[in-house]
Amino acid sequence: MDTFVIHGGSPFSGSVQIAGAKNAALPILAASILGGGPVSLANVPEVSDVRSMLELLSGLGAEVGELRNGRLALSTQGVTRSETAYDIVRRMRASFLVLAPLVARFGQARISRPGGCAIGTRPVDLHLEALRKLGADVAFEAGEIDVTAPQGLTGARIVFPTPSVGATHTALMAAASAKGESEIVNCAREPEIADTAAFLSAMGATIEGAGTHKILVQGTNAWRPARHTILPDRIEAASYMVAAGLTGGRVEVIGGRLEHLGAACHLLEAAGLSIFPSDRGLIAERTGALHSVDVTTEAFPGFPTDLQAQFMTLMCLADGASVIREGIFEQRFMHVPELQRMGADITLSGSAATVRGVPRLQGTQVMATDLRASMSLVLAGLVAEGETVVHRVYHLDRGYEDIQGKLTRCGARIERVRQ
Ligand code: EPZ
């Protein structure tokens, strides 16, 4: 397992090309099953989660071209199998997103029940409830989930008890193929939902309201070949903005968009960053001292849970105490013990972490545990005194394209050591 060796102290300054959003690419690749025809995608991030999804689609019978410079051509005409094995779902939970398109296209699908992961139990009940509402039958058998809809899916009103990104994608893809109209209420409003809806519309679906709390979908079975460009990854952009804030640098995130940051923009500014649009994206720079800011992670447009760990690193060096509450997942504080090893002053109490700013962090050996926690440790290494060795960097490869290249080009001293 490779490690990153980072020598802290250099300001993070320069321009970073933001890749396509992993969390849009994954549902869009799953949705391509619906069309059963050729699809041409651009700005697809070259990260291991995307490669896992392409491997899954190939295993189901899709013809997948080479992913190069963000461009990908694939056809799901050859998809015949509607079963996905446990090992793929275990390796990447987002594989669960293929369930709805498989049921919609073949009338049945069998998928392994995804287990929990480092950040929580990650249930899928909301996905299954949405499919039931659209007329599917769901049965459980020894860790597998059998979903059948022999008469096809029928439009319905789906009201989510709580916004769920994945379950909203599932409902959207299923409703797009159902007979008649569906209304999806209290759905997730993340920008990636609107991007998936745009792709489904390019393939022939009729969808209104994606990105709001209510989406209207007119089902179709008249799918057509589609082209789509994936939207930029807002979490990648914000992670590099935090790097500039931590190290007193100035970064241009090419492709970054203010409207995709939601509450994160305001909270990053309150913490001491200046953020403003450039003609290619956004610029973020540190304007003075870092200030402690209280944060609770929420569904979009609230502060994103995927930025919580990175923001915590920023608060480790702020001028007071901040309380960071994780409002989405039950155990997304795996980065805390590692940051404490670097000298951070953090106290955990249930879903809240109190971070008291310290003058500096010390480099040491730390362990990556999940994608975003790993980024918080890399960010800490950029500003820590001395050398930081981050173990198990494969977690980062899941969602940050060319992270070493992008960091190095902005002044970071980081080396990947192959184990
Ligand atoms: C998506 O996960 C993202 N993954 C996550 O990003 C992100 O953290 C999360 O949304 C929240 O924004 C992808 O898009 C591939 P949820 P998802 O359903 O869909 C509960 C990353 O680092 N819930 O919005 O699984 C759930 O337990 C990853 O890129 C149910 O109770 O998240 C959580 O508490 C990590 N039942 C809350 O809803 C369900 O059926 C929100 O989860 C589904 C979810």
Boltz pocket constraint, residues with backbone or C-beta under 6 A from the ligand:
constraints:
  - pocket:
      binder: B
      contacts: [[A, 22], [A, 23], [A, 24], [A, 26], [A, 94], [A, 120], [A, 121], [A, 122], [A, 123], [A, 124], [A, 125], [A, 126], [A, 127], [A, 128], [A, 162], [A, 163], [A, 164], [A, 165], [A, 166], [A, 167], [A, 188], [A, 305], [A, 306], [A, 327], [A, 328], [A, 329], [A, 330], [A, 371], [A, 372], [A, 399]]
      max_distance: 6.0
